[in-house]
Amino acid sequence: LHVLLVGENPASAVYVAMKIKRAEKIGIKSHVHRFSSTVTQSTLSQAIADLNANPAVDGILLQLPLPDGLNAHELLNAIDPSKDVDGLHSVNMGRLMQGKHTLAPCTPLGCMQLIHQWKHDLAGLCAVVVGRSNLVGLPLSLMLLQAGATVTICHSKTSDLVAHTLLADIVVVACGRPGLVTAAHIKPGACVIDVGINRLGDGTLVGDVDFASVAPIAGAITPVPGGVGPMTVYNLMANTLRAFKSRV
Ligand code: NAD
């Protein structure tokens, strides 16, 4: 597993360290390639091309976000789709849309595994995904749809968020807005998955859901930290193993 880490984003450095630590613990050899925030697009493209061509490399991960001025979309699409363990290459996103994926994005996969712990069969349930990013909200919405849920996607332009979330059996929040979702947004008994990671001024980590008010009424709820985050790392390991197996 080879990770490209660009710039000095402290959160990215922490996430990469967690991924590498887990990989080493389970016996996946890993390596971090560090680049300064002034690195050029062509240097990164060349680094990706070298990793694509290296038969000893099974997984390539470009840690996001990238510093301003770099084109993440172009770099993600430079990764060999069979080594794209984050599942963000257009080919892998397209396969996900068709329900024929092998490498799908890690965080949405983790959300689905958590939701399935709450209920195995999601057919006919109403799911609201708050957030429509390529990384989380959009692929997760497709996965929920493929599992038979009726899916509503809410985002920053949604005019009345609570009107949607209150109807939902499953609410997934992936916005990066601390306290966005409170008890007033949640139908009693609903499954609430909090993807958000926000560092407050005093250094505490919180999600997008007000855990204290929502937990008493939710049927199931994930904490931050400790809920979705570890599932993302787990799925990165699983994708790396899948990529390895598909290439041997
Ligand atoms: P993003 O900034 O790309 O997307 C945020 C989304 O939230 C957008 O679609 C936007 O429309 C929506 N949004 C913003 N404000 C809103 C509002 N007031 N009401 C409704 N929708 C609103 O972010 P992302 O990459 O999808 O990440 C979202 C959050 O999840 C961040 O906090 C990120 O750190 C976290 N995250 C966690 C993990 C994990 O493993 N736990 C993985 C990826 C991202």
Residues whose N, C-alpha, C, O or C-beta is under 5 A from the ligand:
A	BS01	NAD	T107 G131 R132 S133 L135 V136 G137 C154 H155 S156 A174 C175 G176 R177 V195 G196 I197 V228 G229 T232
